[in-house]
Amino acid sequence: MRDDLSPFRPSRFFPPAESANRYGVVAVGGTLHPEVLLDAYAHGIFPWPIDEDSPIVWASPGTRAIFEWEHIHIPHRLRPIIKRGDFQITVDRDFSAVIRGCATANGRAGATWITPAMIEAYTHLHELGYAHSVEAWKADELAGGVYGVALRGLFAAESMFYRISNASKVALLYLLAHLKARGYLLVDIQMLTPVTQSLGARTIRRRQYLYRLAEALRANVTFGTTLEVTAADVLALDETYRPSSEPNTG
């Protein structure tokens, strides 16, 4: 991986992100080789497969969903779940189970953008140290999780799933606390959903995203190998949270 990463330097594989059409499509075709994937993320582009049999679509939408530290919100009903430690949270304990859980969640098997080729490609990125997962466990059973790609000061969250209510939200919040503690500058979630919006995510324009990406790629941060945050750190993500004002639900 070159030292001078920037979305404003020419890509080896893609046209500029700002050349995307009105649907956000930058290019169609190509491979999911790790070098191609990392180059895409470094230029504000991500793969968006339609199905297993179609060429890969590479996208850079006109608006991008992100999390910002000062805007994270933790709904009141989630706070006691986090405080009690209802889920055991781990990092990179079972990446394969998380990405496969995301691919098959809610009956999506056979009709998901997380195709077998995507699973293979991101598992390879995980083996290379670029893709990571956060798992939520309940009684030694995987209850939910989230995975994504870490590149310098960028973390691009790809997907999450749950088998027990709220497990994926708690895993995501722990991921956010971990990223903040490690010094990440940009948390990209690509598209805004009702769940991520309820946690404070918002959208910015592509040009603004690319400038933030350029700054993030200059940061010398790493993901680490262990979870370094506590429930208190997670709750503190929400600047409106006041421990003394929370009822004792223990």
RACORKA-V99972 format. One record per backbone hydrogen bond with DSSP energy under -0.5 kcal/mol. NH is the residue of the N-H (numbers start at 0). CO is the residue of the C=O. E is the energy in kcal/mol with one decimal. If there is no record, write none. Layout:
((NH & CO & E) (NH & CO & E))
This chain:
((4 & 2 & -0.8) (8 & 5 & -1.4) (10 & 13 & -0.5) (18 & 15 & -2.1) (19 & 16 & -1.7) (20 & 24 & -2.2) (23 & 20 & -2.3) (25 & 57 & -3.3) (26 & 57 & -1.4) (28 & 55 & -3.3) (35 & 32 & -0.7) (36 & 32 & -2.5) (37 & 33 & -2.7) (38 & 34 & -1.6) (39 & 35 & -2.3) (40 & 36 & -2.4) (41 & 37 & -2.1) (42 & 38 & -0.6) (42 & 39 & -1.4) (43 & 40 & -1.4) (44 & 39 & -2.7) (45 & 58 & -2.2) (47 & 56 & -3.7) (53 & 50 & -0.7) (57 & 26 & -2.9) (58 & 45 & -3.1) (58 & 56 & -0.5) (59 & 23 & -3.2) (63 & 203 & -3.0) (64 & 189 & -1.7) (65 & 201 & -3.0) (66 & 186 & -2.1) (70 & 67 & -1.9) (71 & 67 & -0.6) (71 & 68 & -0.8) (72 & 198 & -2.6) (74 & 72 & -0.6) (77 & 74 & -1.5) (78 & 74 & -1.1) (79 & 75 & -0.8) (81 & 77 & -2.0) (82 & 78 & -2.8) (83 & 79 & -2.5) (84 & 80 & -0.7) (84 & 81 & -0.5) (85 & 80 & -2.0) (87 & 136 & -2.3) (88 & 86 & -0.5) (89 & 134 & -2.1) (91 & 132 & -2.8) (97 & 93 & -1.7) (98 & 94 & -2.6) (99 & 95 & -2.1) (100 & 96 & -1.9) (101 & 97 & -2.4) (102 & 98 & -1.7) (103 & 99 & -1.4) (104 & 100 & -1.0) (106 & 103 & -1.0) (107 & 104 & -1.3) (110 & 107 & -3.0) (114 & 112 & -1.8) (118 & 114 & -2.6) (119 & 115 & -2.4) (120 & 116 & -2.3) (121 & 117 & -2.8) (122 & 118 & -2.0) (123 & 119 & -1.8) (124 & 120 & -2.0) (125 & 121 & -2.2) (126 & 122 & -2.2) (127 & 123 & -1.6) (128 & 125 & -1.2) (129 & 124 & -2.9) (130 & 124 & -0.9) (131 & 147 & -2.5) (133 & 145 & -2.5) (134 & 89 & -2.3) (135 & 143 & -2.8) (136 & 87 & -2.8) (137 & 140 & -2.7) (140 & 137 & -1.6) (142 & 135 & -2.8) (142 & 140 & -0.6) (143 & 135 & -1.3) (144 & 160 & -2.1) (145 & 133 & -1.9) (146 & 158 & -2.0) (147 & 131 & -2.1) (148 & 155 & -2.3) (149 & 129 & -3.6) (150 & 148 & -0.5) (150 & 153 & -2.8) (152 & 215 & -2.0) (153 & 150 & -2.3) (154 & 185 & -2.5) (155 & 148 & -3.1) (156 & 154 & -0.8) (156 & 187 & -2.3) (157 & 146 & -2.5) (158 & 146 & -1.2) (160 & 144 & -2.2) (162 & 142 & -4.0) (163 & 142 & -1.7) (166 & 163 & -2.2) (169 & 165 & -2.3) (170 & 166 & -2.3) (171 & 167 & -2.5) (172 & 168 & -2.4) (173 & 169 & -2.3) (174 & 170 & -2.3) (175 & 171 & -2.6) (176 & 172 & -2.4) (177 & 173 & -2.5) (178 & 174 & -2.8) (179 & 175 & -2.5) (180 & 176 & -2.3) (181 & 177 & -1.8) (182 & 178 & -0.9) (182 & 179 & -0.8) (183 & 178 & -2.4) (184 & 152 & -1.7) (185 & 152 & -2.1) (186 & 66 & -0.7) (187 & 154 & -2.3) (187 & 185 & -0.6) (188 & 64 & -2.7) (189 & 64 & -0.8) (190 & 188 & -2.6) (196 & 192 & -2.8) (197 & 193 & -1.8) (198 & 194 & -0.8) (198 & 195 & -0.6) (199 & 196 & -1.5) (200 & 195 & -2.4) (201 & 65 & -2.2) (203 & 63 & -2.3) (205 & 61 & -2.3) (208 & 204 & -2.5) (209 & 205 & -2.6) (210 & 206 & -1.8) (211 & 207 & -2.1) (212 & 208 & -2.7) (213 & 209 & -2.4) (214 & 210 & -1.8) (215 & 211 & -2.5) (216 & 212 & -2.5) (217 & 213 & -0.6) (217 & 214 & -1.0) (218 & 215 & -1.4) (220 & 218 & -1.1) (227 & 225 & -0.5) (233 & 229 & -2.0) (234 & 230 & -2.6) (235 & 231 & -1.8) (236 & 233 & -1.6) (237 & 234 & -1.2) (238 & 236 & -0.8) (240 & 237 & -2.0) (244 & 241 & -1.8) (245 & 241 & -0.6) (245 & 242 & -1.2) (248 & 246 & -0.9))
